[in-house]
Amino acid sequence: DEQTVASGGDLAQPGGSLTLSCAASGFQYFGHCMAWFRRAPGKDHERVATIHIGDGSGNTYYADSVKGRFTISQDSAKKTLYLQMNILKPEDTATYYCAANSIPTFGFDVCDDLRRPDDFNYWGQGTQVTVLS
């Protein structure tokens, strides 16, 4: 079965750092669009960052709220997606989800158009990040 398993969530102090990991299994991985979403209590899912697995362009998407603080990356050999989160703020408190689109594509241009949770087919259980205020 296709799945993503996110981990690394924890309590953090404002200004601190955390690294989230997402292990992918059951699908090709290479060529897929993958993203980190987050959902804070009482709010809708927010797309945090997107990357194409295998696109050598280095193109990525970041929400304005995390730009300059968060970095998405991946390791193809480990089929693992990462989210490095620096300069954490209380408003970063949320459950973070790793998601993948089911159809392999040639490059990031397609990934950039995948903006809604419904555009991604494979989801995991999420990992909780709490930044103390």
C-alpha positions in Angstrom: 0.0 0.0 0.0 1.1 3.5 -0.7 1.9 5.5 2.4 3.9 8.2 3.9 5.1 8.2 7.5 6.0 11.5 9.0 8.1 11.9 12.1 10.2 14.4 14.0 7.5 16.5 15.5 8.2 17.8 19.0 7.9 20.7 21.4 10.2 23.6 20.5 11.1 27.0 21.9 10.5 30.1 19.7 13.6 30.6 17.6 14.4 26.9 17.7 14.7 24.3 15.0 13.2 21.0 14.1 13.7 18.6 11.2 10.7 16.5 10.1 11.2 13.3 8.1 8.8 11.5 5.8 9.4 7.9 4.7 7.6 7.0 1.5 6.7 3.4 0.6 4.5 1.5 -1.8 4.9 3.8 -4.8 7.7 4.8 -7.2 8.8 8.0 -5.4 11.1 9.2 -8.1 9.2 11.6 -10.4 6.4 12.3 -7.9 5.4 15.7 -6.6 5.6 15.7 -2.8 4.6 18.3 -0.3 4.4 19.2 3.3 1.1 20.5 4.6 0.1 21.6 8.0 -3.1 22.0 9.9 -3.5 24.1 13.0 -6.5 23.7 15.3 -9.6 25.3 13.8 -7.9 26.0 10.5 -7.7 24.5 7.0 -4.7 22.6 5.7 -2.0 25.0 4.5 0.5 23.9 1.9 3.9 24.6 3.4 6.4 23.4 0.8 6.5 21.4 -2.4 9.2 19.6 -4.3 9.6 17.4 -7.4 11.5 14.2 -6.7 14.2 14.0 -9.3 13.8 17.4 -10.9 17.4 18.7 -11.0 16.3 22.3 -11.3 16.2 22.8 -7.5 12.8 24.5 -7.8 10.6 24.4 -4.8 7.6 26.1 -3.4 7.2 27.7 0.0 4.3 29.4 1.6 5.0 33.1 2.4 4.6 32.3 6.1 7.7 30.0 6.1 9.8 31.4 3.3 13.4 31.9 4.4 12.9 29.8 7.5 11.9 26.3 6.2 13.7 24.1 3.7 12.3 21.1 1.9 14.7 18.4 0.7 14.7 14.8 -0.1 17.0 11.7 -0.3 16.0 9.5 -3.3 18.1 6.6 -2.0 16.2 6.5 1.3 12.9 7.6 -0.3 12.7 10.2 2.4 11.4 13.7 2.4 12.6 16.3 4.9 11.5 19.6 6.2 14.1 21.6 8.0 12.3 24.2 10.2 14.4 27.1 11.6 13.5 30.2 13.6 10.3 28.6 14.7 7.3 30.7 15.8 4.3 29.9 17.9 2.2 30.2 14.8 4.0 27.3 13.3 2.2 25.1 15.8 0.3 22.5 13.8 0.1 18.9 12.7 2.4 18.5 9.8 1.6 16.1 7.0 3.7 14.7 4.2 1.7 14.0 1.0 2.5 12.7 -2.5 0.7 13.0 -5.8 0.1 9.6 -7.3 1.1 10.4 -10.9 4.9 10.7 -11.8 5.7 13.9 -13.8 8.6 15.2 -15.6 9.3 18.3 -13.5 8.5 20.9 -10.9 6.2 22.9 -13.1 3.4 20.4 -12.6 4.0 20.2 -8.9 3.6 24.0 -8.6 0.1 23.7 -9.8 -0.8 21.1 -7.1 -2.0 23.5 -4.4 -4.9 21.8 -2.6 -4.9 18.8 -0.3 -7.2 17.0 -2.8 -4.4 17.3 -5.4 -2.3 14.8 -3.3 -3.3 11.2 -3.0 -1.0 9.6 -0.5 -1.1 10.9 3.0 0.3 9.8 6.4 -0.8 10.3 9.9 1.0 13.5 10.5 3.4 14.6 13.2 2.7 17.3 15.8 4.9 20.4 16.1 4.2 22.6 19.1 6.1 25.9 19.5 5.8 27.3 22.9 4.6 30.8 23.3 
